[in-house]
Amino acid sequence: MAAATCVYFLSKLSAISYQLSAISYQLSANALRARYANSYLPPKNYSYFKQCPLARHPVLSSD
């Protein structure tokens, strides 16, 4: 009977450790997602006006 209860508690401990590892994996994945979500910064000379096709128009562009 003692061996059966020992095996039962060991299985419970392994299930708890599995759940804890899954929770820690989720937390680390969320932390990485939050870390790299706002990491992209455009270049300093980036301008939406430079990408506008009317800005390169020969008549409409002033330069």
Backbone as a printed PyTorch tensor [residue, N CA C, xyz], in Angstrom:
tensor([[[  0.8220,  -1.1970,   0.0000],
         [  0.0000,   0.0000,   0.0000],
         [  0.8640,   1.2580,   0.0000]],

        [[  1.9820,   1.1900,   0.6750],
         [  2.8680,   2.3610,   0.7210],
         [  3.4630,   2.6390,  -0.6530]],

        [[  3.7540,   1.5800,  -1.3960],
         [  4.3020,   1.7830,  -2.7340],
         [  3.2780,   2.4210,  -3.6550]],

        [[  2.0140,   2.0340,  -3.4960],
         [  0.9610,   2.6150,  -4.3360],
         [  0.7840,   4.1050,  -4.0310]],

        [[  0.7820,   4.4550,  -2.7480],
         [  0.6460,   5.8830,  -2.4180],
         [  1.8700,   6.6620,  -2.8540]],

        [[  3.0520,   6.0430,  -2.7870],
         [  4.2720,   6.7150,  -3.2460],
         [  4.2040,   6.9890,  -4.7420]],

        [[  3.7510,   5.9960,  -5.5010],
         [  3.6220,   6.1760,  -6.9470],
         [  2.5570,   7.2250,  -7.2590]],

        [[  1.4700,   7.2320,  -6.4680],
         [  0.4040,   8.2170,  -6.6720],
         [  0.9210,   9.6290,  -6.4490]],

        [[  1.6480,   9.8250,  -5.3570],
         [  2.1480,  11.1690,  -5.0680],
         [  3.2390,  11.5840,  -6.0550]],

        [[  4.0300,  10.6250,  -6.5140],
         [  5.0350,  10.9620,  -7.5230],
         [  4.3820,  11.3750,  -8.8390]],

        [[  3.2990,  10.7040,  -9.1940],
         [  2.5990,  11.0840, -10.4190],
         [  1.9530,  12.4570, -10.2680]],

        [[  1.4200,  12.7370,  -9.0590],
         [  0.8610,  14.0690,  -8.8190],
         [  1.9390,  15.1370,  -8.9010]],

        [[  3.1200,  14.8560,  -8.3470],
         [  4.2100,  15.8290,  -8.4100],
         [  4.6940,  16.0440,  -9.8350]],

        [[  4.7170,  14.9850, -10.6220],
         [  5.1520,  15.1510, -12.0090],
         [  4.1230,  15.9570, -12.8020]],

        [[  2.8350,  15.7360, -12.5120],
         [  1.8060,  16.5200, -13.1990],
         [  1.8900,  17.9900, -12.8030]],

        [[  2.1660,  18.2570, -11.5310],
         [  2.2820,  19.6390, -11.0770],
         [  3.5070,  20.3040, -11.7080]],

        [[  4.6130,  19.5730, -11.7810],
         [  5.8160,  20.1470, -12.3910],
         [  5.6010,  20.3970, -13.8810]],

        [[  4.8400,  19.5020, -14.5280],
         [  4.5290,  19.7230, -15.9440],
         [  3.6870,  20.9830, -16.1200]],

        [[  2.6980,  21.1660, -15.2460],
         [  1.8720,  22.3670, -15.3330],
         [  2.7000,  23.6200, -15.0830]],

        [[  3.6160,  23.5440, -14.1060],
         [  4.4460,  24.7080, -13.8240],
         [  5.3820,  25.0220, -14.9880]],

        [[  5.8930,  24.0050, -15.6360],
         [  6.7640,  24.2650, -16.7830],
         [  5.9670,  24.8540, -17.9470]],

        [[  4.7240,  24.3990, -18.1240],
         [  3.8870,  24.9760, -19.1850],
         [  3.5630,  26.4350, -18.8760]],

        [[  3.3110,  26.7490, -17.6060],
         [  3.0150,  28.1360, -17.2290],
         [  4.2420,  29.0140, -17.4280]],

        [[  5.4130,  28.5060, -17.0540],
         [  6.6260,  29.3060, -17.2340],
         [  6.9350,  29.5000, -18.7120]],

        [[  6.6450,  28.4900, -19.5260],
         [  6.8440,  28.6460, -20.9670],
         [  5.9230,  29.7190, -21.5310]],

        [[  4.6710,  29.7150, -21.0910],
         [  3.7410,  30.7350, -21.5600],
         [  4.1710,  32.1260, -21.1130]],

        [[  4.6440,  32.2330, -19.8760],
         [  5.0710,  33.5430, -19.3870],
         [  6.2900,  34.0410, -20.1560]],

        [[  7.2330,  33.1530, -20.4510],
         [  8.4040,  33.5900, -21.1970],
         [  8.0330,  33.9450, -22.6340]],

        [[  7.1000,  33.2190, -23.2180],
         [  6.6670,  33.5500, -24.5740],
         [  5.9580,  34.8960, -24.5960]],

        [[  5.1340,  35.1600, -23.5790],
         [  4.4720,  36.4610, -23.5130],
         [  5.4660,  37.5820, -23.2850]],

        [[  6.4890,  37.3280, -22.4740],
         [  7.5000,  38.3530, -22.2320],
         [  8.2850,  38.6450, -23.5020]],

        [[  8.6270,  37.5980, -24.2540],
         [  9.3400,  37.8230, -25.5070],
         [  8.4660,  38.5560, -26.5120]],

        [[  7.1890,  38.2090, -26.5440],
         [  6.2760,  38.8750, -27.4730],
         [  6.1330,  40.3530, -27.1140]],

        [[  6.0560,  40.6460, -25.8140],
         [  5.9520,  42.0440, -25.4030],
         [  7.2670,  42.7820, -25.6220]],

        [[  8.3810,  42.0630, -25.5470],
         [  9.6850,  42.7020, -25.7260],
         [  9.8940,  43.1010, -27.1820]],

        [[  9.5110,  42.2360, -28.1090],
         [  9.7980,  42.4980, -29.5140],
         [  8.6100,  43.0670, -30.2780]],

        [[  7.5200,  43.3730, -29.5970],
         [  6.3660,  43.9190, -30.3130],
         [  6.6380,  45.3530, -30.7520]],

        [[  7.2680,  46.1610, -29.8800],
         [  7.5080,  47.5660, -30.1790],
         [  8.9760,  47.8360, -30.4630]],

        [[  9.7030,  46.8190, -30.8980],
         [ 11.1340,  47.0050, -31.0790],
         [ 11.4560,  47.6580, -32.4250]],

        [[ 10.5300,  47.6290, -33.3730],
         [ 10.8350,  48.1950, -34.6910],
         [ 10.6830,  49.7070, -34.6490]],

        [[ 11.7530,  50.3810, -34.9740],
         [ 11.7030,  51.8240, -35.1370],
         [ 12.1000,  52.1570, -36.5730]],

        [[ 11.3670,  53.0170, -37.2430],
         [ 11.7440,  53.3760, -38.6120],
         [ 13.0390,  54.1880, -38.6080]],

        [[ 13.7040,  54.2900, -39.7210],
         [ 14.9240,  55.1200, -39.7880],
         [ 14.6150,  56.5870, -39.5230]],

        [[ 15.6530,  57.3370, -39.1840],
         [ 15.4260,  58.7310, -38.7960],
         [ 15.0140,  59.5970, -39.9780]],

        [[ 15.4910,  59.2700, -41.1650],
         [ 15.1310,  60.0730, -42.3310],
         [ 13.8930,  59.5290, -43.0410]],

        [[ 13.1490,  58.6830, -42.3460],
         [ 11.9660,  58.0870, -42.9570],
         [ 10.8600,  59.1370, -43.0700]],

        [[ 10.2380,  59.1910, -44.1920],
         [  9.1500,  60.1420, -44.3850],
         [  8.0960,  59.5070, -45.2780]],

        [[  6.8460,  59.6470, -44.8910],
         [  5.7690,  59.1530, -45.7450],
         [  5.6810,  59.9700, -47.0280]],

        [[  6.1370,  61.2100, -46.9560],
         [  6.0710,  62.0440, -48.1450],
         [  7.0310,  61.5580, -49.2190]],

        [[  8.1760,  60.9830, -48.8050],
         [  9.1220,  60.4720, -49.7850],
         [  8.5680,  59.2410, -50.4920]],

        [[  7.6700,  58.5170, -49.8270],
         [  7.1030,  57.3270, -50.4520],
         [  5.8550,  57.6330, -51.2710]],

        [[  5.3740,  58.8400, -51.1670],
         [  4.1810,  59.2090, -51.9210],
         [  4.5570,  59.3710, -53.3920]],

        [[  3.8340,  58.7710, -54.3070],
         [  4.2020,  58.9040, -55.7290],
         [  4.0070,  60.3150, -56.2530]],

        [[  3.1140,  61.1010, -55.6470],
         [  2.9320,  62.4750, -56.1010],
         [  4.1240,  63.3540, -55.7350]],

        [[  4.8980,  62.9370, -54.7390],
         [  6.0640,  63.7300, -54.3700],
         [  7.1330,  63.6670, -55.4510]],

        [[  7.1500,  62.6140, -56.2600],
         [  8.1220,  62.4970, -57.3430],
         [  7.5290,  62.8840, -58.7000]],

        [[  6.3420,  63.4600, -58.6640],
         [  5.6980,  63.8650, -59.9130],
         [  6.4530,  65.0530, -60.5070]],

        [[  6.7200,  65.0740, -61.8140],
         [  7.5280,  66.1780, -62.3740],
         [  6.8350,  67.5270, -62.2940]],

        [[  5.5060,  67.5630, -62.3210],
         [  4.8040,  68.8450, -62.2810],
         [  4.4740,  69.2390, -60.8430]],

        [[  4.0320,  68.2610, -60.0580],
         [  3.5690,  68.5810, -58.7170],
         [  4.7170,  68.7560, -57.7210]],

        [[  5.8690,  68.1910, -58.0100],
         [  6.9710,  68.3470, -57.0670],
         [  7.6570,  69.6790, -57.3110]],

        [[  7.9530,  70.3810, -56.2420],
         [  8.5030,  71.7280, -56.3990],
         [ 10.0070,  71.7120, -56.6580]],

        [[ 10.7050,  70.6530, -56.2710],
         [ 12.1510,  70.6630, -56.4580],
         [ 12.5150,  70.1800, -57.8220]]])
